[in-house]
Structure formats: structure tokens, C-alpha cells
Amino acid sequence: SCNESQPSYLAIIPLITFCITVAAYLIPLLKHHPHHEAVLDEMHILGDKQDDVTGTSTLYDVFINDYWGRPMSKSDSHKSYRPFAILSFRYFNLGHDTYVNSIFWHRMITVILHAGLSQMVSILTILLYPLKSKTTSSLLQCISALLFGLHPTHVEAVANAANRHIVLALISSVLVSDDAVGFRWVLCVYPIGLLCSETAIFQMPAILCTMTAIKWKRTEKSITSLATTVGSLVPRYVIILLCTLAYY
């Protein structure tokens, strides 16, 4: 542990980086163009014909249809099973008085979720690379949040509301990567992440490795402690693997 007192201004750095991330995304979102129309994927997800999003279908339909509203049982289904992502559009339908406002607010919700995810990633960073100086640790947290939040690839993806399913799955994956998170939370949050996006399957190896590294960093970091760490995490490994296999 470190005896260095934490300057008061360090406490607001996460809030500042969160606001910077959101503000940066407002540039492409508010940039003037003729109609502020939806791009191709958004047209399918947020269009009037997507009954699962508009709320004209039943909740049962949401859980038997793919991301684009087609029944999973049909041969022409995309097979992208993301019911919780669809529910996030269905129940966070702000600014729905006009189609244009609806598009903007759905994009903003995705941006806010991504900004929050960036903060979660920054916390994982300082857990993986613990530093003695709280000032240096806060600086590392700030840099990692901004790098993740404003990476050009992320900006392009997150500005498209239809990609919200990826952000939601990542939030789930990052949350369960810290072994300090209660086991019951893992049982709840990880399956939800899988039901947000199938990309959570590919995040599973990273979750297991990150979880192991973080817990090992909290020990004396020896070979013996690594074996003990792995042994103590076996129940979490098993539940994550079983959930992944059940989804697959």
C-alpha cells in the first residue's frame, strides 16, 4: 500500500475524462449534414419495421428473433442472437417524437455507455499495473480511459447506434474480469453479456486471463501464489465456460 496522500483534484479526473469522451463524440453526432439520417445498420434496427424495437411485438418475440427482427428458426435469419441489446433500444427510446431525434438519442445513449466503459477499462488498467504513486496511477488511469474512449476505430463504431450490442457485451466482460466482483454478479452479468452480443464469446479468453492476472497481482506474485490463484478461481472459470458453451 502507499502512504502518499491523494491530491483532491485527482478525484475528479475520471469525471473529466468521461466528459471529454462524450464531448468528443458530439462533434460527429452534431456535425451538420442534410438530414441526420440513419446509416444502413441503423435503418434496420431503428426503422418502423423493426417491431421488436418499436414495441409492437411481444417480449417473447424479442427472445426468438435475431437482431434484425427475423425469427431465428428461419433459414434467412442472420443468427445474431442479441435480445438484451434489442431491449436496450426498446426501453430507452428517448426523443421518439421524430425519427431524426430518435436516431440522435440512441446514438447518444451508446456514446454514454462507451464513455462509462472507458472508465471501467481504466480501472482494470491500474489493477493490472498497480503503481505506488497515486498521482502516477491516476495519470495512467486518465491516459488509458482517453486512449480507449477516443481510439479512431472505436469512434467510428460507437457513433453508429446499431453497434451498441458490442459496447454492452464489453461492459459485461470488463465487469466480471475483476475477481473482487461477487460470484453472484458473475452468474448474472456474464450471461446478460452473451445475450447482448455473441462477440462476448471471443472475449472469454481475455476475461479469464485478466481475472487471473489481477488476482495474482494482489499476492506476492510467486509461482506458488499463481497456482493458488488459479485454484481459487476455478469456480469462476467453470461458470464462465459453461455459460459460453450454453450460449454456443
C-alpha angles and dihedrals in degrees: 000000000000127000094199111119115236115241111238094238091063090068092067097047093093090052091049094050090046091054092045090053093050092044092051091055091051088069095070092032095054097034108125118250130151103275111354084233126177119263121236100280092042090054090059096043100040101029124116091253093062096094093178090062099038090052097239091117126067126259087248089061090053090059096047098043130077125241092278096051099259120130110260089225093064121094093232093055116123087223091223101141107196108143097154091052089053090050089054088060093042097053100032095054097143124170091020094153089099132020092237093053090047091055092049095050094046088053091048092052089053091049092050090049089050092049089053090048089053089057090050091051090050090054090051088051095059090044090055093042106032113189128197095224113073090203092055091043091053090049090052090049091050094049094046092049092051094043092052095039097047102034106137093235091053093048092055093047100041095048086065107078091206089070093064090107090069093051092049092050091050092051088056093047095048092047095054092044090080111078089207087074109098119259091239089057090054090052090053106033102042096055089048089054090053089050090052095055139349088227086082086077090066091047091058097088090050090050093054094046094046093047091051094047094049094050092045090051087061091060131063087277100237131141089255093052090048090057090048090048093052091047093052091050096051094101090054092046090052097049092047092048093046092049090049093049091046090054093045 
